[in-house]
Amino acid sequence: MRRTQKNTYHHGNLRHALIEAAIPVLRDKGVVGLSLRELAGKLGVSHGAPYRHFRNKTELLEGIALAGYRELAKICATSRERYPLDPDKQLFEAGIGYVEYVSGNREIANLMFGGVLSLQDCGPDLREAADEAVAGLAAIIDNGKRAGLFGSRNTGDLVLTTLSAVHGLALLISAGLVEPEQTSGKGLRMLCTSVYETLMQGLLERDT
């Protein structure tokens, strides 16, 4: 009797499913332990099915990082939409969203910022997503400059300074270098408020 070949490619959105399945593998085994073949087995699809979406593991990693950059762009867009007349609130809420996302998704953040992937040597979609995420923050900064809230320094410099603060805080939280009671809920909001106020006011003592 002839054996019927099993057709397991029935996922409506296999690309998304592969990305979601890869994240816990990255957490447990790292990049070296990630395999498209093994992901196919976990999802119950043929070994060749993932290659319809990602030619190799690097493309899968870029897909995961791309999703991360799009989430950061969404965070900035949402803060602008919720507080259209308040650039100060836009920046603060976008900053908290950034800290929460990066510290809570270390595996994705490592692909985005940890040197695993290079934005100078990657696919155009990933580079575009990264640029859009930065542009989202720049739009908030420009809103504040037009409102006379932020200084007249170059927008790129202000974006870099802001990113340095929020990204550094997110990494400290991820590394467990911040007290646990300060990393969630009201504690995180209080911590971010303190960092934000220091960022806005600067370190120099000023004459009153």
TISE-406831 format. One record per residue (C-alpha): residue in three letters; z negated, x, y. Coordinates in steps of 0.05 Angstrom, whole numbers, padded with zeros to 5 digits, always signed. Layout:
REM residues N
ALAZXY;...
END
This chain:
REM residues 208
MET+00000+00000+00000;ARG+00019+00027+00068;ARG-00039+00044+00113;THR-00036+00010+00181;GLN-00045+00058+00239;LYS-00104+00039+00283;ASN-00086+00024+00354;THR-00148+00035+00396;TYR-00118+00038+00466;HIS-00142-00028+00493;HIS-00183-00008+00554;GLY-00162-00045+00617;ASN-00183+00014+00661;LEU-00188+00075+00617;ARG-00186+00122+00676;HIS-00251+00093+00704;ALA-00282+00089+00634;LEU-00268+00163+00622;ILE-00300+00182+00688;GLU-00362+00141+00674;ALA-00368+00168+00603;ALA-00360+00240+00627;ILE-00419+00239+00675;PRO-00475+00237+00623;VAL-00439+00291+00584;LEU-00438+00335+00645;ARG-00513+00321+00653;ASP-00529+00340+00582;LYS-00477+00394+00565;GLY-00447+00417+00631;VAL-00374+00428+00645;VAL-00365+00473+00584;GLY-00388+00417+00538;LEU-00340+00365+00566;SER-00281+00348+00522;LEU-00227+00296+00531;ARG-00221+00289+00456;GLU-00295+00274+00448;LEU-00293+00224+00505;ALA-00236+00188+00471;GLY-00280+00183+00409;LYS-00338+00155+00448;LEU-00294+00103+00480;GLY-00259+00084+00415;VAL-00189+00102+00438;SER-00137+00148+00408;HIS-00144+00222+00421;GLY-00080+00221+00462;ALA-00099+00162+00505;PRO-00139+00201+00558;TYR-00079+00245+00571;ARG-00042+00186+00600;HIS-00091+00191+00659;PHE-00112+00265+00660;ARG-00068+00322+00637;ASN-00128+00366+00623;LYS-00203+00373+00635;THR-00193+00400+00705;GLU-00157+00337+00726;LEU-00214+00296+00697;LEU-00265+00337+00737;GLU-00223+00327+00799;GLY-00222+00252+00785;ILE-00298+00251+00782;ALA-00304+00291+00847;LEU-00253+00246+00880;ALA-00295+00185+00864;GLY-00355+00220+00896;TYR-00318+00236+00961;ARG-00293+00164+00965;GLU-00365+00140+00957;LEU-00387+00184+01015;ALA-00330+00157+01058;LYS-00351+00087+01039;ILE-00423+00102+01061;CYS-00399+00123+01130;ALA-00352+00064+01136;THR-00407+00015+01117;SER-00455+00043+01168;ARG-00402+00037+01223;GLU-00387-00035+01203;ARG-00461-00056+01200;TYR-00479-00025+01267;PRO-00415-00026+01309;LEU-00452-00019+01375;ASP-00505+00030+01354;PRO-00478+00100+01337;ASP-00550+00126+01330;LYS-00562+00076+01274;GLN-00494+00091+01244;LEU-00511+00165+01238;PHE-00581+00154+01212;GLU-00561+00104+01158;ALA-00501+00145+01137;GLY-00547+00205+01131;ILE-00596+00168+01086;GLY-00538+00142+01044;TYR-00512+00213+01037;VAL-00580+00241+01016;GLU-00590+00185+00965;TYR-00521+00193+00935;VAL-00520+00268+00930;SER-00591+00276+00905;GLY-00583+00219+00856;ASN-00516+00242+00828;ARG-00526+00317+00816;GLU-00471+00323+00765;ILE-00419+00294+00812;ALA-00446+00333+00871;ASN-00440+00397+00832;LEU-00366+00385+00822;MET-00357+00368+00896;PHE-00398+00424+00926;GLY-00419+00473+00871;GLY-00357+00516+00868;VAL-00333+00486+00802;LEU-00271+00460+00838;SER-00235+00489+00897;LEU-00208+00445+00952;GLN-00158+00500+00969;ASP-00130+00498+00898;CYS-00133+00426+00875;GLY-00091+00363+00872;PRO-00072+00329+00938;ASP-00112+00266+00922;LEU-00177+00305+00918;ARG-00164+00343+00982;GLU-00146+00278+01018;ALA-00210+00244+00993;ALA-00252+00302+01018;ASP-00218+00300+01086;GLU-00229+00225+01090;ALA-00304+00233+01076;VAL-00310+00284+01132;ALA-00268+00241+01178;GLY-00316+00183+01165;LEU-00374+00224+01192;ALA-00331+00251+01250;ALA-00316+00179+01270;ILE-00390+00165+01276;ILE-00400+00228+01317;ASP-00343+00208+01363;ASN-00373+00139+01372;GLY-00437+00171+01395;LYS-00401+00218+01442;ARG-00363+00160+01474;ALA-00429+00123+01483;GLY-00460+00183+01517;LEU-00511+00189+01461;PHE-00489+00255+01430;GLY-00473+00320+01467;SER-00404+00342+01487;ARG-00398+00398+01436;ASN-00337+00401+01392;THR-00339+00344+01341;GLY-00325+00392+01284;ASP-00386+00433+01302;LEU-00430+00371+01306;VAL-00404+00347+01238;LEU-00419+00415+01206;THR-00489+00416+01235;THR-00503+00345+01211;LEU-00475+00358+01142;SER-00517+00422+01136;ALA-00580+00382+01149;VAL-00568+00323+01103;HIS-00536+00364+01048;GLY-00592+00415+01050;LEU-00644+00360+01044;ALA-00607+00328+00986;LEU-00606+00395+00949;LEU-00680+00406+00960;ILE-00694+00337+00932;SER-00648+00350+00872;ALA-00683+00416+00858;GLY-00752+00382+00857;LEU-00774+00421+00919;VAL-00796+00358+00956;GLU-00859+00319+00937;PRO-00839+00260+00891;GLU-00872+00208+00936;GLN-00824+00230+00991;THR-00760+00221+00951;SER-00754+00146+00943;GLY-00765+00080+00979;LYS-00806+00084+01043;GLY-00824+00156+01029;LEU-00751+00177+01031;ARG-00738+00137+01094;MET-00797+00170+01129;LEU-00774+00239+01107;CYS-00703+00226+01131;THR-00730+00199+01197;SER-00769+00263+01208;VAL-00709+00307+01192;TYR-00663+00264+01234;GLU-00709+00266+01295;THR-00715+00342+01289;LEU-00639+00347+01283;MET-00628+00304+01345;GLN-00683+00337+01387;GLY-00672+00409+01365;LEU-00723+00463+01353;LEU-00730+00490+01423;GLU-00789+00471+01466;ARG-00765+00439+01530;ASP-00798+00430+01598;THR-00820+00359+01610;
END
